Amino acid sequence: MKSIKVSGVLLYLFGFSLVLLLYVNYIFLPLNQKVSDLNGEHLGNLEQLQTYELQSARFSDLQQKIDGLKTQLNEEKADTAVTGKNVAEDIGKMVGSSGVTLKTIDVGPEQAEKGKTAASGQQLYTASVELNVLCTQTQLPALVGYFENESKGVYLVNRVKYAGPDSTGKVDAVLTMTLYYFSGGAKQ
């Protein structure tokens, strides 16, 4: 048999191609796949980060709006309290919107109720109110109900006096009430 002589260069070339094939197959391709996966994960993380930043900016805007609305609410809440100083205004608005004719309003002086305070320490005050109106017989119970149940102020209707209907069907009524409120003006 003849022996085949293989040159050393050819052997080195074959060995090099075998090592290159093993490197590409077992190292380069898995690393390339891993880098591709990590790049995709990185892009997903960037999108999620942008979403969080956008939500954070929206949260800051909402927080500013909430703070503004809280301030507005506190201002309006302070505005709605009925005290001995603005009781005539409160009664005038109600009477004007109900179609009742207001004849007179007499508001007595503010008086502190001794020993009566809110849990926050605010003093309880009262003011006597006498209201003289001209209204129909159906408007009178509605007026009393408003002051006892619906008004912004806390009223106690002590007495209602009225004279029978006149030629127009209206009664002359006098309501004697007590307004209760706390020194800070907040309705409790």
QUINOR-V761309 format. One record per backbone hydrogen bond with DSSP energy under -0.5 kcal/mol. CO is the residue of the C=O (numbers start at 1). NH is the residue of the N-H. If there is no record, write none. Layout:
BEGIN
CO,NH  CO,NH
END
This chain:
BEGIN
3,5  4,6  5,7  7,11  8,12  9,13  10,14  11,15  12,16  13,17  14,18  15,19  16,20  17,21  18,22  19,23  20,24  21,25  22,26  23,27  23,28  24,29  27,31  28,32  29,33  30,34  31,35  32,36  33,37  34,38  35,39  36,40  37,41  38,42  39,43  40,44  41,45  42,46  43,47  44,48  45,49  46,50  47,51  48,52  49,53  50,54  51,55  52,56  53,57  54,58  55,59  56,60  57,61  58,62  59,63  60,64  61,65  62,66  63,67  64,68  65,69  66,70  67,71  68,72  69,73  70,74  71,75  72,76  73,77  74,78  75,79  76,80  77,80  77,81  81,83  83,86  83,87  86,90  87,91  88,92  89,93  90,94  91,95  92,96  93,97  94,98  95,99  95,100  100,102  101,134  104,132  105,107  106,108  106,130  111,126  112,114  113,116  115,117  116,124  118,121  122,118  123,183  124,113  125,181  126,111  127,179  128,108  129,131  129,177  130,106  131,133  131,175  132,103  132,104  133,135  133,173  134,101  135,171  136,140  137,141  138,142  139,143  140,144  141,145  142,146  143,147  144,148  145,149  145,150  146,150  146,151  147,155  153,155  154,180  156,158  156,178  159,176  161,174  163,172  166,169  169,137  170,166  171,135  171,173  172,163  173,133  174,161  174,176  175,131  175,177  176,158  176,159  177,129  178,156  179,127  180,154  181,125  182,185  186,182
END
